[in-house]
Amino acid sequence: MPRRRRRSRVSALEGGREEEAPPEAAAVPSALLTSSQQTEAAAEQILLRGIFEIGRGSCDVVLSDQALRWRPIQPERPTGDSKYDMLCKEEFIELKDVFSVKLKRRCSVKQQRSGTLLGITLFICLKKEQNKLKDSTLDLINLSEDHCDIWFRQLKKILTGSTNVLAHSLHGISHVVTATLHIIMGHIQLVDVCTFSTTNKLLRFGFSAMFGFGGRTLALAEKCRWMSPSHRRDFAVMKALAKLKPEDCEISFLPFKSSEDVQERRAQGSPKSDCNDQWQMIQGQFLNVSIMAIPCLCSVAPRGLAPNTRLNNGSMALIIARNTSRPEFIKHLKRYASVKNQFNFPFVETYTVAEVIVHPRNNSSRYSPEEEEEPHETASENSFPWNVDGDLMEVTSEVHVRLHPRLISLYGGSTEEINDSKVTCNCL
């Protein structure tokens, strides 16, 4: 019997019932898949390679950090055929145009759990005209659960675009091969770790945190998970700057004492612990509060968000940006991308500390539903948004940050400052 043409089936939600798509949606339009300005695959980092059925034929599929490429698998022909060669050319989609990825399953009406795995569906959004977007899908068919699970996890990891400031601070780059070489060569690096807690409750461990502008920006970005990571970041920064406002806070901190200072105090007969006398407090209107135990190197800050601290020096950098005009604050943000001192502004203060307590004094930093066009999906209206290592943490009261020197050992080494890197954030 002749083989019937397979129609595309797309499940909008993982494990949901699938509806048969119309014939014109059976394949992704060729305009989405080909371009005269293709980038060379050799310049991209290859992450995965495997076989999927796309359309009606098996394809060799390659996933890089920038694009998904595939080429039909066909037997070689003894004689050249230009028309045939054109059909077998490589096609691709750029990952920046993919806004979601779901597992594709077949479920029956009476089925309680997820049905038979069919493959993976990519949801694509491209410009059709100057101010219009066109939605489409690409189905990668493979009935192997393990094969699809590996690809699904890698695709979700790329689209999530989570920040990894620890990897950058250890290696200078988030790169699997670099990390592997450190493991092979046995490079061990001790790293300071912070604990974030409220009254008698541990919230999490971490390495860096931002409250105020940094927390609000991440909360806005979490609301736009359908965007690509770069677009989501730029949009959130611009929107947070448009609604820039200070937070009324009280910040208490314990200044860092080096080992030389401690030995000198002990030689003078001072008590071992007199922390109650050492705590200092500042209060006022702050646009942003950063607490960093590591340099936090990243693409938008090649010298680091806290270039004066190290991985294991037993101290944290407390960086406070007081209330100022929007243009002046933007200048401060732009300085992170250059080799100039980003803290050389009259409204920016820096401290080297061992502990910090951030106590908001009013509800100005709490999320207000009236500020957004739609209800917020990630932050409740009774919480304060924090950015901890690129993850959104919602807290309803003050936060106590305590440093634990050299708590963990990781593979890696100290990185030098990078002076010739360019910022990748296009919004400023």
Buried (B, 14 or more C-beta within 10 A) or exposed (E): EEEEEEEBBBBEEEEEBBEEBEEEBBBBBEEBBEEEEEEEBEEBEEBBEBBBBBBEEBBBBBBBEBBBBBBBEEEEEEEEEEEEEEEBEBBBBBBBBBBBBBBBBBBEEEEEEEBEBBBBBBBBBBEEEEEEEEEBBBBBBBEBEEBBEEBBEBBEEBBEBEBBBBBBBBBBBBBEEBBEEBEEEEBEBEBBBBBBBEEEEEBBBBBBBBBBBBBBBBBBBBBBBEBBBBBBBBBBBEBBBEEBEBBBBBBBBBBBBEEEEEEEBEEEEEEEEEEEEEEEEBEBBBBBBBBBBBBBBBBBBBBBBBBBBBBBBBBBBBBBBBBBEEEBBBBBBBBBBBBEEBBEBEBBBBBBBBBBBBBBEEEBBBBEEEEBEEEBEBBEEEBBBBBBBBBBBBBEEBBBBBBEBBBEEBBBBEBEEBEEBEBEBEBB
